[in-house]
Amino acid sequence: MKKYIFLILCSFFFTSCATWTGIKQDTSTAWQVIKDLSSKGWETTKDVSSDAYNGTKEKIDEIAK
């Protein structure tokens, strides 16, 4: 009897859990968000480092004149 109750409870638990398709979709969505944020972070880093380089170069050119 305990086995049957345990089996029924397990079946209710597993049917209420996420499906493999849902897990794959969630993973795909999370990966897309990470890619987008990484891309934005990389663009910001490039812009800031370029600005710093150009600013430094301009100051050196001013001093060298």
PDB file of N, CA, C and O in Angstrom, chain B, residues numbered from 101:
ATOM      1  N   MET B 101       0.819  -1.194   0.000  1.00  0.00           N
ATOM      2  CA  MET B 101       0.000   0.000   0.000  1.00  0.00           C
ATOM      3  C   MET B 101       0.869   1.266   0.000  1.00  0.00           C
ATOM      4  O   MET B 101       0.589   2.226  -0.718  1.00  0.00           O
ATOM      5  N   LYS B 102       1.933   1.245   0.825  1.00  0.00           N
ATOM      6  CA  LYS B 102       2.823   2.396   0.876  1.00  0.00           C
ATOM      7  C   LYS B 102       3.490   2.630  -0.476  1.00  0.00           C
ATOM      8  O   LYS B 102       3.704   3.771  -0.887  1.00  0.00           O
ATOM      9  N   LYS B 103       3.816   1.537  -1.160  1.00  0.00           N
ATOM     10  CA  LYS B 103       4.444   1.663  -2.475  1.00  0.00           C
ATOM     11  C   LYS B 103       3.514   2.369  -3.449  1.00  0.00           C
ATOM     12  O   LYS B 103       3.953   3.221  -4.221  1.00  0.00           O
ATOM     13  N   TYR B 104       2.252   2.025  -3.417  1.00  0.00           N
ATOM     14  CA  TYR B 104       1.292   2.629  -4.343  1.00  0.00           C
ATOM     15  C   TYR B 104       1.077   4.117  -4.038  1.00  0.00           C
ATOM     16  O   TYR B 104       0.993   4.945  -4.944  1.00  0.00           O
ATOM     17  N   ILE B 105       0.991   4.430  -2.763  1.00  0.00           N
ATOM     18  CA  ILE B 105       0.828   5.837  -2.381  1.00  0.00           C
ATOM     19  C   ILE B 105       2.073   6.631  -2.798  1.00  0.00           C
ATOM     20  O   ILE B 105       1.969   7.735  -3.333  1.00  0.00           O
ATOM     21  N   PHE B 106       3.236   6.056  -2.548  1.00  0.00           N
ATOM     22  CA  PHE B 106       4.477   6.709  -2.946  1.00  0.00           C
ATOM     23  C   PHE B 106       4.532   6.881  -4.463  1.00  0.00           C
ATOM     24  O   PHE B 106       4.942   7.935  -4.950  1.00  0.00           O
ATOM     25  N   LEU B 107       4.129   5.871  -5.201  1.00  0.00           N
ATOM     26  CA  LEU B 107       4.120   5.934  -6.659  1.00  0.00           C
ATOM     27  C   LEU B 107       3.160   7.017  -7.155  1.00  0.00           C
ATOM     28  O   LEU B 107       3.489   7.762  -8.079  1.00  0.00           O
ATOM     29  N   ILE B 108       1.995   7.104  -6.557  1.00  0.00           N
ATOM     30  CA  ILE B 108       1.016   8.128  -6.945  1.00  0.00           C
ATOM     31  C   ILE B 108       1.550   9.525  -6.624  1.00  0.00           C
ATOM     32  O   ILE B 108       1.430  10.439  -7.440  1.00  0.00           O
ATOM     33  N   LEU B 109       2.132   9.687  -5.450  1.00  0.00           N
ATOM     34  CA  LEU B 109       2.700  10.989  -5.089  1.00  0.00           C
ATOM     35  C   LEU B 109       3.847  11.377  -6.025  1.00  0.00           C
ATOM     36  O   LEU B 109       3.967  12.534  -6.427  1.00  0.00           O
ATOM     37  N   CYS B 110       4.676  10.410  -6.360  1.00  0.00           N
ATOM     38  CA  CYS B 110       5.775  10.691  -7.296  1.00  0.00           C
ATOM     39  C   CYS B 110       5.243  11.078  -8.667  1.00  0.00           C
ATOM     40  O   CYS B 110       5.776  11.980  -9.313  1.00  0.00           O
ATOM     41  N   SER B 111       4.194  10.397  -9.111  1.00  0.00           N
ATOM     42  CA  SER B 111       3.646  10.733 -10.427  1.00  0.00           C
ATOM     43  C   SER B 111       3.051  12.139 -10.424  1.00  0.00           C
ATOM     44  O   SER B 111       3.194  12.866 -11.407  1.00  0.00           O
ATOM     45  N   PHE B 112       2.390  12.531  -9.341  1.00  0.00           N
ATOM     46  CA  PHE B 112       1.887  13.909  -9.245  1.00  0.00           C
ATOM     47  C   PHE B 112       3.041  14.917  -9.237  1.00  0.00           C
ATOM     48  O   PHE B 112       2.968  15.967  -9.876  1.00  0.00           O
ATOM     49  N   PHE B 113       4.090  14.583  -8.514  1.00  0.00           N
ATOM     50  CA  PHE B 113       5.236  15.486  -8.427  1.00  0.00           C
ATOM     51  C   PHE B 113       5.898  15.665  -9.791  1.00  0.00           C
ATOM     52  O   PHE B 113       6.176  16.791 -10.204  1.00  0.00           O
ATOM     53  N   PHE B 114       6.148  14.565 -10.485  1.00  0.00           N
ATOM     54  CA  PHE B 114       6.857  14.655 -11.759  1.00  0.00           C
ATOM     55  C   PHE B 114       6.002  15.239 -12.873  1.00  0.00           C
ATOM     56  O   PHE B 114       6.535  15.852 -13.798  1.00  0.00           O
ATOM     57  N   THR B 115       4.700  15.065 -12.806  1.00  0.00           N
ATOM     58  CA  THR B 115       3.864  15.677 -13.839  1.00  0.00           C
ATOM     59  C   THR B 115       3.739  17.177 -13.635  1.00  0.00           C
ATOM     60  O   THR B 115       3.442  17.909 -14.579  1.00  0.00           O
ATOM     61  N   SER B 116       3.961  17.638 -12.418  1.00  0.00           N
ATOM     62  CA  SER B 116       3.888  19.078 -12.183  1.00  0.00           C
ATOM     63  C   SER B 116       5.231  19.763 -12.414  1.00  0.00           C
ATOM     64  O   SER B 116       5.290  20.991 -12.460  1.00  0.00           O
ATOM     65  N   CYS B 117       6.301  19.000 -12.559  1.00  0.00           N
ATOM     66  CA  CYS B 117       7.617  19.583 -12.821  1.00  0.00           C
ATOM     67  C   CYS B 117       7.729  20.008 -14.278  1.00  0.00           C
ATOM     68  O   CYS B 117       6.886  19.673 -15.110  1.00  0.00           O
ATOM     69  N   ALA B 118       8.776  20.745 -14.560  1.00  0.00           N
ATOM     70  CA  ALA B 118       9.006  21.237 -15.918  1.00  0.00           C
ATOM     71  C   ALA B 118       9.266  20.075 -16.869  1.00  0.00           C
ATOM     72  O   ALA B 118       9.850  19.059 -16.493  1.00  0.00           O
ATOM     73  N   THR B 119       8.827  20.246 -18.086  1.00  0.00           N
ATOM     74  CA  THR B 119       9.082  19.245 -19.110  1.00  0.00           C
ATOM     75  C   THR B 119      10.436  19.514 -19.743  1.00  0.00           C
ATOM     76  O   THR B 119      11.007  20.593 -19.582  1.00  0.00           O
ATOM     77  N   TRP B 120      10.944  18.525 -20.465  1.00  0.00           N
ATOM     78  CA  TRP B 120      12.228  18.676 -21.127  1.00  0.00           C
ATOM     79  C   TRP B 120      12.173  19.811 -22.156  1.00  0.00           C
ATOM     80  O   TRP B 120      13.139  20.558 -22.309  1.00  0.00           O
ATOM     81  N   THR B 121      11.060  19.936 -22.848  1.00  0.00           N
ATOM     82  CA  THR B 121      10.905  21.014 -23.825  1.00  0.00           C
ATOM     83  C   THR B 121      10.951  22.368 -23.128  1.00  0.00           C
ATOM     84  O   THR B 121      11.577  23.303 -23.627  1.00  0.00           O
ATOM     85  N   GLY B 122      10.301  22.475 -21.996  1.00  0.00           N
ATOM     86  CA  GLY B 122      10.325  23.724 -21.243  1.00  0.00           C
ATOM     87  C   GLY B 122      11.716  24.065 -20.746  1.00  0.00           C
ATOM     88  O   GLY B 122      12.125  25.226 -20.774  1.00  0.00           O
ATOM     89  N   ILE B 123      12.436  23.063 -20.293  1.00  0.00           N
ATOM     90  CA  ILE B 123      13.805  23.279 -19.823  1.00  0.00           C
ATOM     91  C   ILE B 123      14.681  23.741 -20.979  1.00  0.00           C
ATOM     92  O   ILE B 123      15.476  24.667 -20.821  1.00  0.00           O
ATOM     93  N   LYS B 124      14.544  23.106 -22.140  1.00  0.00           N
ATOM     94  CA  LYS B 124      15.327  23.514 -23.309  1.00  0.00           C
ATOM     95  C   LYS B 124      14.993  24.941 -23.714  1.00  0.00           C
ATOM     96  O   LYS B 124      15.890  25.711 -24.059  1.00  0.00           O
ATOM     97  N   GLN B 125      13.719  25.304 -23.678  1.00  0.00           N
ATOM     98  CA  GLN B 125      13.310  26.663 -24.038  1.00  0.00           C
ATOM     99  C   GLN B 125      13.868  27.678 -23.046  1.00  0.00           C
ATOM    100  O   GLN B 125      14.360  28.734 -23.445  1.00  0.00           O
ATOM    101  N   ASP B 126      13.791  27.360 -21.753  1.00  0.00           N
ATOM    102  CA  ASP B 126      14.334  28.259 -20.736  1.00  0.00           C
ATOM    103  C   ASP B 126      15.841  28.439 -20.912  1.00  0.00           C
ATOM    104  O   ASP B 126      16.359  29.548 -20.784  1.00  0.00           O
ATOM    105  N   THR B 127      16.532  27.351 -21.203  1.00  0.00           N
ATOM    106  CA  THR B 127      17.972  27.419 -21.424  1.00  0.00           C
ATOM    107  C   THR B 127      18.293  28.268 -22.637  1.00  0.00           C
ATOM    108  O   THR B 127      19.223  29.075 -22.616  1.00  0.00           O
ATOM    109  N   SER B 128      17.521  28.083 -23.691  1.00  0.00           N
ATOM    110  CA  SER B 128      17.731  28.861 -24.910  1.00  0.00           C
ATOM    111  C   SER B 128      17.505  30.347 -24.655  1.00  0.00           C
ATOM    112  O   SER B 128      18.282  31.188 -25.108  1.00  0.00           O
ATOM    113  N   THR B 129      16.449  30.660 -23.935  1.00  0.00           N
ATOM    114  CA  THR B 129      16.151  32.058 -23.611  1.00  0.00           C
ATOM    115  C   THR B 129      17.256  32.658 -22.742  1.00  0.00           C
ATOM    116  O   THR B 129      17.698  33.783 -22.979  1.00  0.00           O
ATOM    117  N   ALA B 130      17.692  31.916 -21.752  1.00  0.00           N
ATOM    118  CA  ALA B 130      18.757  32.407 -20.867  1.00  0.00           C
ATOM    119  C   ALA B 130      20.038  32.637 -21.660  1.00  0.00           C
ATOM    120  O   ALA B 130      20.726  33.636 -21.449  1.00  0.00           O
ATOM    121  N   TRP B 131      20.364  31.722 -22.571  1.00  0.00           N
ATOM    122  CA  TRP B 131      21.573  31.868 -23.375  1.00  0.00           C
ATOM    123  C   TRP B 131      21.479  33.110 -24.263  1.00  0.00           C
ATOM    124  O   TRP B 131      22.466  33.826 -24.427  1.00  0.00           O
ATOM    125  N   GLN B 132      20.315  33.368 -24.831  1.00  0.00           N
ATOM    126  CA  GLN B 132      20.134  34.543 -25.683  1.00  0.00           C
ATOM    127  C   GLN B 132      20.313  35.828 -24.870  1.00  0.00           C
ATOM    128  O   GLN B 132      20.933  36.781 -25.342  1.00  0.00           O
ATOM    129  N   VAL B 133      19.779  35.852 -23.664  1.00  0.00           N
ATOM    130  CA  VAL B 133      19.932  37.025 -22.796  1.00  0.00           C
ATOM    131  C   VAL B 133      21.408  37.240 -22.464  1.00  0.00           C
ATOM    132  O   VAL B 133      21.895  38.371 -22.493  1.00  0.00           O
ATOM    133  N   ILE B 134      22.113  36.165 -22.153  1.00  0.00           N
ATOM    134  CA  ILE B 134      23.537  36.269 -21.835  1.00  0.00           C
ATOM    135  C   ILE B 134      24.316  36.789 -23.042  1.00  0.00           C
ATOM    136  O   ILE B 134      25.193  37.640 -22.895  1.00  0.00           O
ATOM    137  N   LYS B 135      23.999  36.278 -24.233  1.00  0.00           N
ATOM    138  CA  LYS B 135      24.679  36.750 -25.439  1.00  0.00           C
ATOM    139  C   LYS B 135      24.423  38.231 -25.671  1.00  0.00           C
ATOM    140  O   LYS B 135      25.345  38.978 -25.999  1.00  0.00           O
ATOM    141  N   ASP B 136      23.183  38.656 -25.502  1.00  0.00           N
ATOM    142  CA  ASP B 136      22.844  40.068 -25.701  1.00  0.00           C
ATOM    143  C   ASP B 136      23.576  40.965 -24.701  1.00  0.00           C
ATOM    144  O   ASP B 136      24.134  41.997 -25.073  1.00  0.00           O
ATOM    145  N   LEU B 137      23.566  40.561 -23.436  1.00  0.00           N
ATOM    146  CA  LEU B 137      24.243  41.362 -22.413  1.00  0.00           C
ATOM    147  C   LEU B 137      25.751  41.384 -22.627  1.00  0.00           C
ATOM    148  O   LEU B 137      26.394  42.415 -22.429  1.00  0.00           O
ATOM    149  N   SER B 138      26.315  40.251 -23.030  1.00  0.00           N
ATOM    150  CA  SER B 138      27.749  40.206 -23.295  1.00  0.00           C
ATOM    151  C   SER B 138      28.109  41.109 -24.458  1.00  0.00           C
ATOM    152  O   SER B 138      29.127  41.801 -24.428  1.00  0.00           O
ATOM    153  N   SER B 139      27.272  41.101 -25.477  1.00  0.00           N
ATOM    154  CA  SER B 139      27.518  41.946 -26.644  1.00  0.00           C
ATOM    155  C   SER B 139      27.466  43.419 -26.258  1.00  0.00           C
ATOM    156  O   SER B 139      28.318  44.206 -26.670  1.00  0.00           O
ATOM    157  N   LYS B 140      26.464  43.786 -25.467  1.00  0.00           N
ATOM    158  CA  LYS B 140      26.354  45.180 -25.019  1.00  0.00           C
ATOM    159  C   LYS B 140      27.544  45.562 -24.139  1.00  0.00           C
ATOM    160  O   LYS B 140      28.084  46.662 -24.256  1.00  0.00           O
ATOM    161  N   GLY B 141      27.941  44.657 -23.270  1.00  0.00           N
ATOM    162  CA  GLY B 141      29.099  44.913 -22.410  1.00  0.00           C
ATOM    163  C   GLY B 141      30.372  45.087 -23.219  1.00  0.00           C
ATOM    164  O   GLY B 141      31.193  45.955 -22.922  1.00  0.00           O
ATOM    165  N   TRP B 142      30.534  44.257 -24.245  1.00  0.00           N
ATOM    166  CA  TRP B 142      31.719  44.352 -25.091  1.00  0.00           C
ATOM    167  C   TRP B 142      31.727  45.671 -25.859  1.00  0.00           C
ATOM    168  O   TRP B 142      32.769  46.317 -25.966  1.00  0.00           O
ATOM    169  N   GLU B 143      30.587  46.071 -26.389  1.00  0.00           N
ATOM    170  CA  GLU B 143      30.504  47.343 -27.116  1.00  0.00           C
ATOM    171  C   GLU B 143      30.831  48.522 -26.198  1.00  0.00           C
ATOM    172  O   GLU B 143      31.542  49.445 -26.594  1.00  0.00           O
ATOM    173  N   THR B 144      30.314  48.484 -24.983  1.00  0.00           N
ATOM    174  CA  THR B 144      30.591  49.549 -24.021  1.00  0.00           C
ATOM    175  C   THR B 144      32.075  49.585 -23.678  1.00  0.00           C
ATOM    176  O   THR B 144      32.675  50.658 -23.603  1.00  0.00           O
ATOM    177  N   THR B 145      32.661  48.418 -23.472  1.00  0.00           N
ATOM    178  CA  THR B 145      34.088  48.341 -23.163  1.00  0.00           C
ATOM    179  C   THR B 145      34.921  48.904 -24.305  1.00  0.00           C
ATOM    180  O   THR B 145      35.866  49.660 -24.079  1.00  0.00           O
ATOM    181  N   LYS B 146      34.570  48.535 -25.530  1.00  0.00           N
ATOM    182  CA  LYS B 146      35.303  49.058 -26.688  1.00  0.00           C
ATOM    183  C   LYS B 146      35.180  50.573 -26.775  1.00  0.00           C
ATOM    184  O   LYS B 146      36.165  51.266 -27.027  1.00  0.00           O
ATOM    185  N   ASP B 147      33.972  51.086 -26.568  1.00  0.00           N
ATOM    186  CA  ASP B 147      33.765  52.538 -26.646  1.00  0.00           C
ATOM    187  C   ASP B 147      34.569  53.278 -25.582  1.00  0.00           C
ATOM    188  O   ASP B 147      35.222  54.279 -25.877  1.00  0.00           O
ATOM    189  N   VAL B 148      34.520  52.787 -24.352  1.00  0.00           N
ATOM    190  CA  VAL B 148      35.225  53.453 -23.255  1.00  0.00           C
ATOM    191  C   VAL B 148      36.732  53.385 -23.471  1.00  0.00           C
ATOM    192  O   VAL B 148      37.433  54.379 -23.285  1.00  0.00           O
ATOM    193  N   SER B 149      37.230  52.217 -23.862  1.00  0.00           N
ATOM    194  CA  SER B 149      38.679  52.115 -24.072  1.00  0.00           C
ATOM    195  C   SER B 149      39.118  52.962 -25.258  1.00  0.00           C
ATOM    196  O   SER B 149      40.205  53.539 -25.233  1.00  0.00           O
ATOM    197  N   SER B 150      38.302  53.045 -26.285  1.00  0.00           N
ATOM    198  CA  SER B 150      38.621  53.896 -27.431  1.00  0.00           C
ATOM    199  C   SER B 150      38.639  55.366 -27.026  1.00  0.00           C
ATOM    200  O   SER B 150      39.525  56.116 -27.434  1.00  0.00           O
ATOM    201  N   ASP B 151      37.662  55.773 -26.223  1.00  0.00           N
ATOM    202  CA  ASP B 151      37.628  57.155 -25.735  1.00  0.00           C
ATOM    203  C   ASP B 151      38.857  57.466 -24.878  1.00  0.00           C
ATOM    204  O   ASP B 151      39.453  58.536 -25.001  1.00  0.00           O
ATOM    205  N   ALA B 152      39.225  56.531 -24.018  1.00  0.00           N
ATOM    206  CA  ALA B 152      40.396  56.736 -23.162  1.00  0.00           C
ATOM    207  C   ALA B 152      41.660  56.827 -24.010  1.00  0.00           C
ATOM    208  O   ALA B 152      42.513  57.679 -23.760  1.00  0.00           O
ATOM    209  N   TYR B 153      41.785  55.968 -24.997  1.00  0.00           N
ATOM    210  CA  TYR B 153      42.953  55.987 -25.882  1.00  0.00           C
ATOM    211  C   TYR B 153      43.025  57.301 -26.653  1.00  0.00           C
ATOM    212  O   TYR B 153      44.079  57.934 -26.722  1.00  0.00           O
ATOM    213  N   ASN B 154      41.903  57.701 -27.229  1.00  0.00           N
ATOM    214  CA  ASN B 154      41.888  58.945 -28.005  1.00  0.00           C
ATOM    215  C   ASN B 154      42.168  60.162 -27.127  1.00  0.00           C
ATOM    216  O   ASN B 154      42.883  61.075 -27.540  1.00  0.00           O
ATOM    217  N   GLY B 155      41.613  60.178 -25.928  1.00  0.00           N
ATOM    218  CA  GLY B 155      41.866  61.277 -25.001  1.00  0.00           C
ATOM    219  C   GLY B 155      43.330  61.356 -24.612  1.00  0.00           C
ATOM    220  O   GLY B 155      43.913  62.439 -24.570  1.00  0.00           O
ATOM    221  N   THR B 156      43.921  60.203 -24.327  1.00  0.00           N
ATOM    222  CA  THR B 156      45.337  60.158 -23.974  1.00  0.00           C
ATOM    223  C   THR B 156      46.198  60.606 -25.152  1.00  0.00           C
ATOM    224  O   THR B 156      47.149  61.369 -24.984  1.00  0.00           O
ATOM    225  N   LYS B 157      45.858  60.129 -26.332  1.00  0.00           N
ATOM    226  CA  LYS B 157      46.608  60.497 -27.537  1.00  0.00           C
ATOM    227  C   LYS B 157      46.535  62.008 -27.781  1.00  0.00           C
ATOM    228  O   LYS B 157      47.538  62.628 -28.133  1.00  0.00           O
ATOM    229  N   GLU B 158      45.357  62.594 -27.595  1.00  0.00           N
ATOM    230  CA  GLU B 158      45.203  64.044 -27.782  1.00  0.00           C
ATOM    231  C   GLU B 158      46.046  64.825 -26.778  1.00  0.00           C
ATOM    232  O   GLU B 158      46.681  65.816 -27.137  1.00  0.00           O
ATOM    233  N   LYS B 159      46.054  64.384 -25.528  1.00  0.00           N
ATOM    234  CA  LYS B 159      46.850  65.069 -24.496  1.00  0.00           C
ATOM    235  C   LYS B 159      48.341  64.976 -24.814  1.00  0.00           C
ATOM    236  O   LYS B 159      49.072  65.954 -24.657  1.00  0.00           O
ATOM    237  N   ILE B 160      48.788  63.822 -25.255  1.00  0.00           N
ATOM    238  CA  ILE B 160      50.201  63.654 -25.608  1.00  0.00           C
ATOM    239  C   ILE B 160      50.554  64.550 -26.788  1.00  0.00           C
ATOM    240  O   ILE B 160      51.618  65.170 -26.811  1.00  0.00           O
ATOM    241  N   ASP B 161      49.656  64.615 -27.766  1.00  0.00           N
ATOM    242  CA  ASP B 161      49.893  65.480 -28.924  1.00  0.00           C
ATOM    243  C   ASP B 161      49.951  66.948 -28.513  1.00  0.00           C
ATOM    244  O   ASP B 161      50.758  67.706 -29.051  1.00  0.00           O
ATOM    245  N   GLU B 162      49.100  67.362 -27.562  1.00  0.00           N
ATOM    246  CA  GLU B 162      49.114  68.745 -27.076  1.00  0.00           C
ATOM    247  C   GLU B 162      50.430  69.059 -26.369  1.00  0.00           C
ATOM    248  O   GLU B 162      51.006  70.130 -26.560  1.00  0.00           O
ATOM    249  N   ILE B 163      50.891  68.135 -25.565  1.00  0.00           N
ATOM    250  CA  ILE B 163      52.131  68.341 -24.809  1.00  0.00           C
ATOM    251  C   ILE B 163      53.333  68.357 -25.755  1.00  0.00           C
ATOM    252  O   ILE B 163      54.272  69.130 -25.564  1.00  0.00           O
ATOM    253  N   ALA B 164      53.293  67.504 -26.767  1.00  0.00           N
ATOM    254  CA  ALA B 164      54.422  67.388 -27.690  1.00  0.00           C
ATOM    255  C   ALA B 164      54.564  68.607 -28.592  1.00  0.00           C
ATOM    256  O   ALA B 164      55.636  68.828 -29.154  1.00  0.00           O
ATOM    257  N   LYS B 165      53.525  69.393 -28.743  1.00  0.00           N
ATOM    258  CA  LYS B 165      53.591  70.561 -29.633  1.00  0.00           C
ATOM    259  C   LYS B 165      54.407  71.663 -29.081  1.00  0.00           C
ATOM    260  O   LYS B 165      54.550  72.705 -29.719  1.00  0.00           O
TER     261      LYS B 165
END
